[in-house]
Amino acid sequence: MSIPVAATYQAKFDHHKICVVIPTYNNEATVAGVIADVQQYTRNIVVVNDGSTDSTPQLLQGLSDIHLVSYTKNAGKGWALRQAFKAARKLGYDYAITIDSDGQHFASDLPLFIEKLEAEGPAIIMGARNMQQESVPGKSSFGNKFSNFWFRVETGINCPDTQTGYRLYPIALLEKMRFFTRKYEFEIEVLVRSAWKGIKINWIPIKVYYAPKEERVSHFRPFKDFSRISVLNTVLVLITFLWIKPRNFFRRIFRNGNWWKNLNDQLSEPNETNARKAASVGFGVFMGIVPIWGFQLLVGIALAVLMRLNKVLFVIAANISIPPMIPLIIFLSYKAGAYWMGDKAVNLGFSEGISLQTIRLNLTQYIYGSITLAVVAGLLFGLLTWGLLSLKRKR
């Protein structure tokens, strides 16, 4: 029998193309009640039976006004959510609100997600629980603090509740992303990677109910699942510092093609001495030429931070090794290396065979020459920068 649904709420769900996703595994005591509560607000419901072995499959077969996704082998919450999102997209939905089937979330909070979406636009909207209330299990409070800390490290976002299962996902924006996790850690992966992609992360306060300990049903396995989450956070932190943070730094420098303006702004910075600016430019040119291809910026930025140089000036100067300049740099490196090789020097013409193969066959001359060129060019550009800045300051 269909449950009457408030026309106003249903209209909003339809207008914004929102559905409610309910993943479930062996929650026979609570899942029907959760679905019934949600049906007071919308009939746009996708339920995923994640290989339940109790009476859940039979119970769900008898319910109306739901789209059921079901499979026989339990695969984990992350996999269930991923299957639900695929099904929801096929049904034409752009957003999905996920709600747990154990009864800890309140369907009455569903309108809050829609209001936040209407007010601030597309985002992952987290339902932030009050983790200070007495009924919150100690392991949940600790796990949430742990997760919040690493999420802030990985994204710079201070989210109050990164472990909540009550969320609104902009599934249309996630559709082309390829995810790798299948268990509880998926909810961390999708959150961090969405933030990296530029999807906004918002949150709203929600109510939460924790049943008494003797009645509580949890499929979270502390050792196995916490270990999976720890491994995932380790990988995400490495990616953060080796790729995401450098990527974001370069984007700020070169955004909208304004690198020339950024260069002028940094050269005009009154709180830095001309010597430090010149050293930053010279060191950038040096690192852009020195023969550690692929690691020049990674090593250079670390050293620039250690030496307290201007990182923006360093990065702009290090881009002396952009593709159009590479043949000239290789040619000049061989010319400089010829001085050290004596009779063994290779006489390379600028128009003849300047390639990576040339480097491989004459590696010693290239290494000697590129280091020499890096030192000379770094000193030359550094001194030139210092001279121009000194002249500008006098004027």
Summary of the structure (lengths in Angstrom):
residues: 395
radius of gyration: 29.0
end to end distance: 85.3
largest distance: 94.3
contacts: 1225
relative contact order: 0.08
helix: 58%
strand: 9%
